């Protein structure tokens, strides 16, 4: 009869706790190595794309992203130490899971900015986007500079879709860190008339000055005597109204046709009111834009656009909620325009917005005078590009809408020159 097999103590399998510690250590090593690899930012964007950033912007962005990823590595190091000493397994599981979650959030941040930077891989596109960076900073400096508020750096990137967007500077990102730069999306279809850029930087300016809440109060005060419900609707639209108004005071009439193209469509779409949406529905947004132009420039082509929209989308076809807002708002559009541009605001040091950015400087007549006085130098002078960049952009967008003129570059070509100059500097 064979003798029974007795397990030798030195051949015994490790206990379950020891096995789990080893598995947790392996998982932790994976996430730590992944974070280490992510510090090589040329994995997410080509070296040529990083080189296409203005030096200060590039250094600031790279430093911020590297810091975010190294924070994951440091967190992993702390958990690695905890694995080497007696500790509760449940606590260790949570700690390793926390490193995993932290890595994935940091990866989202790096991928977002990496994808944005990578749209500059082509030298031509890199110069164009660099020029848009310059215009974005110029547009904010017009108001923030006189107020003594720091102008944030801006990273513009190209993407698809109908509308532009902004990730504001210092907004809280997926990993709970503040956004190191403002990131503005410019759509492919609007590169010839990128007036939406100033709408987006208007969001940043309104946030930094605290204008949104104050403007909401002013808009509601205009409508409250006639219709309290409509007054609250306009209060909820304040942030988007602020951005539209900001684009108007810096670019005049030029942004309105581009806006009408983006918010257009069938009547069911242009009258659609979505609860909680901060955007005014398309029909009233176009009519308000025309009212801003009329308020400062008198009659003009904006009236024709408003008339076409009213005929194409009769208010009688609007659903009840939108129809009620139309009835309350139309007779008061001029008053709403005044509240946005002529009323003193605490956000602007007790002055109206128009005292910092006078819309009369971007009237069609004023822009035509600038072009006539400058002649061909308007498109070639580096001095004028620095001094009058936004007015040249507005005039260029209006010129591009008409027949081509000999010797006059299109808007993307002019912006590319601006970006090339910044690169040389």
NORQUI-V836427 format. One record per backbone hydrogen bond with DSSP energy under -1.0 kcal/mol. NH is the residue of the N-H (numbers start at 1). CO is the residue of the C=O. E is the energy in kcal/mol with one decimal. If there is no record, write none. Layout:
nh->[NH,NH]
co->[CO,CO]
e->[E,E]
This chain:
nh->[11,12,19,20,21,22,23,24,25,26,27,28,29,30,31,32,33,34,35,36,37,38,39,40,41,43,45,50,51,53,58,59,60,61,62,63,64,65,66,67,68,69,70,71,73,74,75,76,77,78,79,80,81,82,83,84,92,93,94,95,96,97,98,99,100,101,102,103,104,105,106,107,108,109,110,111,112,113,114,115,116,117,118,119,120,121,126,127,128,129,130,131,132,133,134,135,136,137,138,139,140,141,142,143,144,145,147,148,149,155,157,159,165,167,170,171,173,176,179,182,183,184,185,186,188,191,195,197,198,199,200,201,202,203,204,205,206,207,208,209,211,215,216,217,218,219,220,221,222,223,224,226,227,231,232,233,234,235,236,238,241,242,243,244,245,246,247,248,249,250,251,252,254,256,259,260,261,262,263,269,270,271,272,277,283,285,286,287,288,289,290,291,292,293,294,295,296,297,298,303,305,306,307,308,309,310,311,312,313,317,318,323,324,325,326,327,328,329,330,332,333,336,337,338,339,340,341,342,343,345,348,349,350,354,355,356,357,361,362,363,367,368,369,370,371,372,373,374,375,377,378,379,381,385,386,387,388,392,393,394,395,396,397,398,399,400,402,408,414,415,416,417,418,419,420,421,422,423,424,425]
co->[8,9,15,16,17,18,19,20,21,22,23,24,25,26,27,28,29,30,31,32,33,34,36,37,39,40,41,46,47,50,54,55,56,57,58,59,60,61,62,63,64,65,66,67,69,70,71,72,73,74,75,76,77,78,79,81,88,89,90,91,92,93,94,95,96,97,98,99,100,101,102,103,104,105,106,107,108,109,110,111,112,113,114,116,117,118,122,123,124,125,126,127,128,129,130,131,132,133,134,135,136,137,138,140,140,141,143,145,144,182,184,186,185,183,179,168,177,173,171,153,167,155,165,157,159,188,193,194,195,195,196,197,198,199,200,201,202,203,204,205,206,211,212,213,214,215,216,217,218,219,220,223,223,227,228,229,230,231,232,235,237,238,239,240,241,242,243,244,245,246,247,248,251,253,255,256,257,258,259,266,266,267,269,274,270,281,282,283,284,285,286,287,288,289,290,291,292,293,294,300,301,302,303,304,305,306,307,308,309,314,315,319,320,321,322,323,324,325,326,329,330,332,333,334,335,336,337,338,338,351,345,346,345,341,352,353,353,358,359,360,363,364,365,366,367,368,369,370,371,374,375,376,377,381,382,383,384,388,389,390,391,392,393,394,395,396,399,405,410,411,412,413,414,415,416,417,418,419,420,421]
e->[-1.6,-1.0,-2.0,-2.6,-2.1,-2.0,-2.2,-2.9,-2.3,-1.9,-2.4,-2.6,-2.2,-1.8,-2.0,-2.4,-2.5,-2.2,-2.0,-2.4,-2.4,-1.5,-1.2,-1.5,-1.4,-2.0,-1.3,-2.1,-2.3,-1.7,-2.9,-2.7,-2.4,-2.4,-2.7,-2.4,-2.0,-2.5,-2.6,-2.2,-2.0,-2.0,-2.7,-1.6,-1.6,-2.5,-1.9,-2.4,-2.2,-1.8,-1.8,-2.5,-1.9,-1.7,-1.8,-1.0,-2.0,-2.7,-2.0,-2.2,-2.5,-2.5,-2.1,-1.8,-2.2,-2.4,-2.4,-2.7,-2.3,-2.0,-2.3,-2.8,-1.7,-1.6,-2.5,-3.0,-2.3,-2.3,-2.9,-2.8,-1.9,-2.9,-2.3,-1.1,-2.0,-1.4,-3.0,-2.2,-2.1,-2.8,-2.0,-2.1,-1.9,-2.3,-1.9,-2.2,-2.5,-2.2,-2.6,-2.5,-1.6,-2.3,-1.3,-1.1,-2.9,-1.3,-1.1,-1.7,-2.4,-3.3,-2.4,-2.1,-1.0,-2.6,-2.4,-1.9,-3.2,-2.0,-2.4,-2.6,-2.4,-2.2,-2.4,-3.0,-1.4,-1.5,-1.9,-1.5,-1.2,-1.0,-2.4,-2.3,-1.6,-1.2,-1.3,-2.5,-2.8,-2.0,-2.5,-2.2,-1.7,-3.1,-2.5,-1.9,-1.9,-2.8,-2.3,-2.1,-1.4,-1.4,-2.5,-1.3,-2.9,-2.1,-1.9,-1.9,-2.4,-1.9,-2.0,-1.3,-2.4,-2.8,-1.5,-2.3,-2.8,-2.5,-2.1,-1.9,-2.7,-1.4,-2.0,-2.9,-1.3,-1.3,-2.4,-2.8,-1.8,-1.8,-2.6,-1.5,-2.0,-1.5,-1.4,-2.4,-2.6,-2.0,-2.2,-2.0,-2.4,-2.1,-2.2,-1.8,-2.2,-1.8,-2.5,-2.4,-1.5,-3.3,-1.4,-1.6,-2.0,-2.3,-2.3,-2.6,-2.4,-2.1,-1.9,-2.9,-2.5,-2.6,-1.8,-2.9,-2.1,-1.4,-2.5,-2.5,-1.9,-2.3,-2.6,-1.9,-1.2,-2.4,-2.5,-2.1,-2.3,-1.6,-1.9,-2.7,-1.5,-1.7,-1.1,-1.9,-2.1,-1.9,-1.6,-1.6,-2.4,-1.7,-1.9,-1.1,-2.6,-2.3,-2.1,-2.0,-2.3,-2.5,-2.6,-2.0,-2.3,-1.2,-1.9,-1.5,-2.9,-1.9,-1.8,-2.5,-3.3,-2.7,-2.1,-2.5,-2.4,-2.9,-2.5,-2.0,-2.8,-2.5,-1.6,-1.8,-2.1,-2.7,-2.3,-1.9,-1.7,-2.2,-2.5,-2.4,-1.8,-1.9,-2.4,-2.5]
